[in-house]
Amino acid sequence: MNLVETRREVSCNVYYAICTREQQMHKWTKKIVAEFYDNSIG
């Protein structure tokens, strides 16, 4: 889902979030509306 990225450090890998929870929920909601409601809530 492309939520986490990895950065290689000297002794370990560092994992961090690409976006916030709110940003991910917004993307998910837009996708659902587009797929099931043909981009129209009404």
C-alpha positions as CSV (number, residue, x, y, z in Angstrom):
1,M,0.0,0.0,0.0
2,N,3.1,2.2,0.0
3,L,2.6,3.4,3.5
4,V,6.2,2.9,4.8
5,E,9.6,3.6,3.4
6,T,13.0,2.3,4.5
7,R,16.3,4.1,4.8
8,R,19.4,2.0,5.3
9,E,21.6,3.2,8.2
10,V,25.0,2.0,9.2
11,S,23.9,-0.7,11.7
12,C,20.1,-1.1,10.9
13,N,17.2,-0.1,8.7
14,V,15.0,2.9,9.6
15,Y,11.3,2.6,8.7
16,Y,9.1,5.7,8.5
17,A,5.6,6.6,7.4
18,I,5.2,8.2,4.0
19,C,2.0,10.0,4.9
20,T,-0.2,10.7,7.9
21,R,-3.2,8.6,8.8
22,E,-5.5,11.4,7.8
23,Q,-3.8,11.7,4.4
24,Q,-4.2,7.9,3.8
25,M,-7.9,8.0,4.9
26,H,-8.5,10.9,2.4
27,K,-6.9,8.9,-0.4
28,W,-8.9,5.8,0.5
29,T,-12.2,7.7,0.7
30,K,-11.6,9.3,-2.7
31,K,-10.9,5.9,-4.2
32,I,-14.1,4.3,-2.8
33,V,-16.2,7.2,-4.0
34,A,-14.6,6.9,-7.5
35,E,-15.1,3.2,-7.7
36,F,-18.5,2.7,-6.2
37,Y,-20.3,6.0,-6.7
38,D,-18.8,7.1,-10.1
39,N,-17.2,10.2,-8.4
40,S,-20.6,11.4,-7.2
41,I,-21.9,11.2,-3.7
42,G,-25.4,12.4,-4.8
